[in-house]
Amino acid sequence: MRQFFVFARKEFYHIFRDRRTLLILFGMPIVQVIIFGFAITNEIKNADIAVLDQSKDHYSARLIQKLTAGSYFRIDRNLQTPKTIEAAFREGRIKMAVVIPPRFGQDFFHLRKAQVQLLADAGDPNTATTLVNYARAIIGNYQQELNGPAALPLTINTTVRMQYNPALKSVFLFVPGVMTLILLLVSAMMTSITIAREKELGTMEILLVSPLPPHLIVMGKVVPYIVLSFINALVILAMGVWIFGMPVKGSVVLLLAECVLFVLTSLGLGILISTVTDKQQTAMMASMMGLLMPTVLLSGFIFPVESMPKPLQWLSNIMPAKWFIIILKDIMLKGSGLREVWPQTLLLTGMTIFFIVLSIRKFKIRLS
């Protein structure tokens, strides 16, 4: 065992001497967490709109004030004629136009109905739908204010309560996904080039003639990255909590243990890639292209798995990131314990053992 610890210590020294490796291992995740945490969001704020107020009465002015009172809309321009709406959209500066017809207040109180037209740029359908829904909700609240306490004889009232994320903060959705993506890519990418580097530099012969068996050589390569990746996980968790206000309602010890398990899974996957490649560039491309796109598309990070075709849903089950994201959300948002997340934990444990055993079996003791 002394030889194993000496070999692992040598790997630590090699990592600490390479400033580029340290920059990738610690600098890149921090930058990515900050960029992704602030940039990736399904919330829309300060959307520029145009307003065509043909009524110009007290009630239309109050409606415009309601629309711009929050952080969702801001008026880019006030239009004078309907013909200028198309030109405003073509300039690309507005996302939606609000058209208030003449006699808006009089029609509402005398005819008991009034219309407001919402024109949205559907070049981005999701953004257009979100903006229209925001505007409808604000107009609906304004209508209730105008009606006062009066209500219909028969009314169905709905009470809505958003569990685990009352403020509907999108960062609560993206922080677990970004954390999973970064840990997977960094851990797998950094370990995938270790054995490939030895092969490419011609130092693999020295390792093969050493008294260490293949499985200890593989473990010696993994141990330093286990420690460093765990530190990486702590940094990402701390940034998620302190910068983005991500709650941790469950056990912190269980959360850290699950992070260690996922780091082991990622490192095992990276070692497996490195054992079947001969060059660092090939190993890096395999880890980036083979893990990045499937993780983003099939893990439920951005797109819900339930809405995918059945074959893709089945394929998503072999993605370690999918199960780790579920674990993170359950522990951090729902306060779940091991009793609730043990199926996902068992799956990750099985994947980890499979990747490590396959890596050892794929490890070549002879150079071709």
SULNOR-V507071 format. One record per pair of residues at least 24 apart in sequence whose C-alpha atoms are under 6 Angstrom apart, sorted by the first residue. I is the first residue (numbers start at 1). J is the second residue. Records with the same first field share a line. If there is no record, write none. Layout:
# SULNOR-V507071
I->J ; J
This chain:
# SULNOR-V507071
8->220
12->224
41->170
45->71 ; 72
46->71 ; 72 ; 73 ; 74
47->73
48->74 ; 75 ; 76 ; 94 ; 95
49->75 ; 76 ; 94 ; 95 ; 96 ; 97
50->75 ; 76 ; 77 ; 78 ; 97
51->78 ; 79 ; 97 ; 98
52->78 ; 79 ; 99
53->100
54->100 ; 101 ; 102
55->101 ; 102 ; 103 ; 104
59->105
95->120 ; 121
96->120
164->333
176->325
177->301
184->266
187->266 ; 267
188->266 ; 267 ; 270
189->284 ; 287
191->270 ; 271
192->270 ; 271 ; 273 ; 274 ; 283
193->274 ; 280 ; 283
195->274
196->274 ; 278 ; 279 ; 280
197->280
199->278
200->279
215->360
247->332
248->332
249->332 ; 333 ; 335
250->331 ; 332 ; 335 ; 336
265->352
268->355 ; 356
269->355
272->359
275->363
